[in-house]
Amino acid sequence: MPGLAALEAAREVKYRELRELELDYGTGKLSREDYEATGATLRAEALAILDRLESLDEAGAENREVEISGDPVTAGDPVTAGVADMSGDEMSGDAEVPSAV
């Protein structure tokens, strides 16, 4: 599946093709039948691209939500690993620190 940038570029190309189709029809370069047939094809292609972009966006939103709301300890975050096992004293700095001998 193409990446986000490729799909966004394809969307812009399809929009340009639709604008050119409108212009060609408006200036009489295309018959109504050709305009309608080509327009239907271009719109279907554009909708397919938009659907794929939406799928990527939804998948990205789900991944961002997991990263934001996920428990860093269970996610294996090395910075916070073990923090959930600490008591309040250990977290506040009031814990007894062993002295060096």
N, C-alpha and C positions, 0 to 999 in steps of 0.2 A: 504494500500500500504506500502510495506517495506520501511524503512528509507534508507538514503544514505549509511551508513556503511554496512547494510545488503546487499544492492545491489552490493556494491563494493566487498564484500566478495564472493557473488554468482558469480560475474564476474570472480574473480580469480579461483574459483573452476571450473568453466566451461572451462577456459583457460587450467587449469591443465588436465582436462578430455580430451580435444582435443589433448594436447601434448602426453598423455598416449595412446590415440587411434593411433596417428601417430607412436609411438614407437612399439605398439603391431602389427600394420600392417607391419611395416618395418622389424620386427623380425619373421614374418610369423605366428603369433598367431591368426590372423584374415584373413578370406577370403576377397576377393575384394568386394563381395556383402555385407558382414557384415560391412566392413570398410565404404563403401559408405552410407549404410543405417544409421548406427550409427553416422557417420560424419554429415550427413544432419540434423539429429535430434539435435545433439549437437550445430551445427552452428545456427540453428533456435532458440534454447534456448538462446544462447549467444547473438544473435541479439535482442531478446526480452528484455533481461537484459540491453543491451546497449541503446535501445530505452527508457526504463524507466529511466535510469540514465540521458540521455539527457533531458528528460522531466523535471526531478527534477532540473537539472542544469539551464534550461531555466526559470523555475518558480522561482528559486532562484535569477537569474539575474534580472528578472522583479521586484522582491521584493526589491533587493538592489537598483535598479534604482529609485524606488518610494521613498525609504528612503533617498537617496542622493539628488534627485531633488525635492522632495516634499517640500511644504511651511510649515515650522515648526509651524507657527501660525495656519494654517488650520488643521494641523495634531494634534493639541492639545498639543504642547510642552509646559509644564508649565514654563520652563526657559525663553522662548522668547514670551510667550503669551502677547499680548498687545503692543509689540514693533512696529508693523505696524501702530498703532494708534498714535505713538509719533511724535511730530514735530522734525525738525532738532535740535532746541535748546535743547529739552529735551534729545535727544540722545547724544549731544555733551557735556552735563554737564553745559551748559550755562543757563539753566532754573532757574527761580527764586525759591528758596527753602523757604517754609514758616518757619518763626522763631518760636521757642518754647516760649510760654508765661509764 
